[in-house]
Amino acid sequence: MASSMAGDGVSEKQSGKKSKKTKTEVDESELLTVPDGWKEPMFTREDNPRGLLEESSFATLFPKYREAYLKECWPLVEKALGDTHIKASLDLIEGSMTVCTMKKTFDPYAILRARDLIKLLARSVPFEQAVRILQDDVACDIIKIGTLVRNRERFVKRRQRLIGPKGSTLKALELLTNCYVMVQGNTVSALGPFGGLKEVRKVVMDTMKNIHPIYNIKTLMIKRELSKDPDLRTQSWERFLPKFRHKNLAKRKEPKKKTVKKEYTPFPPAQPESQTDKELATGEFFLRESVKRRKKMEEIKVKQAEALTKKQEQRNKAFIPPKEKPLMKKTVKAPTENKLDIEAIKAKVQKAKTKKLGAPPVNPSPPASSTDKKKKKNKNKG
């Protein structure tokens, strides 16, 4: 009996544990769902009335071309950071910006936002956009792309591909991720919500790895449409997303000079013959010095004679007349007689009139000859 009672007690305990587990699981699932339009409350002085114990400061350098712009907008920076009780200073001699906390500072995260603000200003982000970092739901990401591609020309092409023609690709990326993106030098500065920054980093890194940004933009557009459907929020989207494959169309270029490997032999190559060995083989070694000089002089004279003949041939080339092209005979076309016989046309018209009226046809007067015309002219003169 005792054993049965003990067993029942253990079973009750186990069932109690299981019920607790199920309750905690339900609670966690409820916690994961965030209601629409919910915002985290603002951090006020009441949350940290005693302030900060230590002073924190951050400094960053800026390039020379940003000096004029920073000098102009620095009063606005000081005003924006003054609301969060952060002190900002600009050193034009050293070329640096510094932010530090004050005794009145109550928000410990304000100094980190101020640090991000001066970083963005140094990376050519305009002040109107950089100030948004002081908001709670906005973050920033500075992506370094300078060391991702070794070849400078290739790096410039891929960076331009990220911007697109007239900045169209960058604008599409900004609209899909709700982020502000600035491409400057060896860095890409992004400013916006956390989810958007994650997508921007993925697109930038893929572009530097020679994956065109249009593929990632297409997937982002599909994801945006799928997120509008409440039924698909809990389901996997892999079946809807496109799958792009790498196509290596270009074959590997073959080298111009192909080196054929020789067969391996354990024996070393034969030693090349020296000048004395060659002379011994031909018999020149045993000749006198005078004979050797005479032979050398003969060889030099033969070479000179060959050189002279070549030069003479080149000079004579200028006097050789070029080959003339054969003349083509022009064929004269026979003149076509396009002149109209006016008298014959008049006779035809007269015939047609007489047939209609029923009168006999009148013979037209023959054409006046050249002699008649001359007689008429003489009469008129007389």
Secondary structure, DSSP 8 states (H G I E B T S, - for coil): -HHHHHHHHHHHHHHHHHHHHHHHHHHHHHHH---TT-------GGGSTT--SS--EEEEE--GGGHHHHHHHHHHHHHHHHTTTEEEEEETTTTEEEEEE-TT---TTHHHHHHHHHHHHHTT--HHHHGGGGSTT-EEEEEE-TTT-SSHHHHHHHHHHHH-GGGHHHHHHHHHHT-EEEEETTEEEEEE-HHHHHHHHHHHHHHHTT--HHHHHHHHHHHHHHHT-GGGTTS--TTTS--------S-----SS--------SS-------HHHHHHHHTGGGS-HHHHHHHHHHHHHHHHHHHHHHHHHHHHHTTS---------------------HHHHHHHHHHHHHHHHT-----------HHHHHHHHHHHH-
